């Protein structure tokens, strides 16, 4: 079986490399937990609020920063026979993750993991905006995955 392709971009967290390491382990956990059969390709970027705000304005017509955005590359279902399932891209705002981690009194790296899982589930077709039942299903699965991810979170802050 071909290996997963994982592209991670992060130039704003400190200590450098810790979030990348966590994200790689979390991706392996997600693939195993969700019993994904086919290798996947995924891109994850950690950005600041101004960057995610601009992405929101340009692609979603939302004039504010959000915590996470997912862009599915194949939401048509046309690539079922491809050897790799190219899921798309997840963009996470570190600034918002820091605020939310403080609000919920948990480590920033845990908040990033939560947002990664949230974005990943969106790429698989889960949607909490369709109705109460779908919201409960997605959030329940999201929490189950996060709680089953055994990882010693590192302290993360904005670089500089």
C-alpha positions, 0 to 999 in steps of 0.5 A: 500500500502506498504511504500517505502524503502529508504536507505541513506548513508552519512558520509561526509556532514556537518551539519549531517542529513540535506542532508538525510532529503532533500533526503527523502522529494525529494524521496516522491516528485519524487514518487508523481510527476512521479505518480509511482504506486508501492512502490520502494526500493532505495539506495543513497550514498554520497561519495567523489571523490576518492570513485566515481573514484574507482567505475567508474574504476571498473564498468564503465571503466572510469578513473575519478570521475563523479558527479553521477552514477546509478546502476539499479537492475532490468533493465531486466523488469523481476520483474513486478509482485514483490510487490516492484520495487527495482530501484537500487542505486544512488551514488553522489560525494560530491566533484564534487557537491561542485564544480558544485554548485560553478560553477552554483552559487547555494547551494550545497544541491540543486546540490545534489538534481539535481544529485539525480533526474538525477540518479533517472530518469536513474533508471527509464530508461531515458537516455540522451546519446541515442540522442538529443530527449532523452536528451531534454526529460530527461533534461526537466523533470529533471528541471521540477521536481527540480523546483517543489520541494519546499524546503529550501536548507541548506548550506552543506559542506564536513565534517572535 
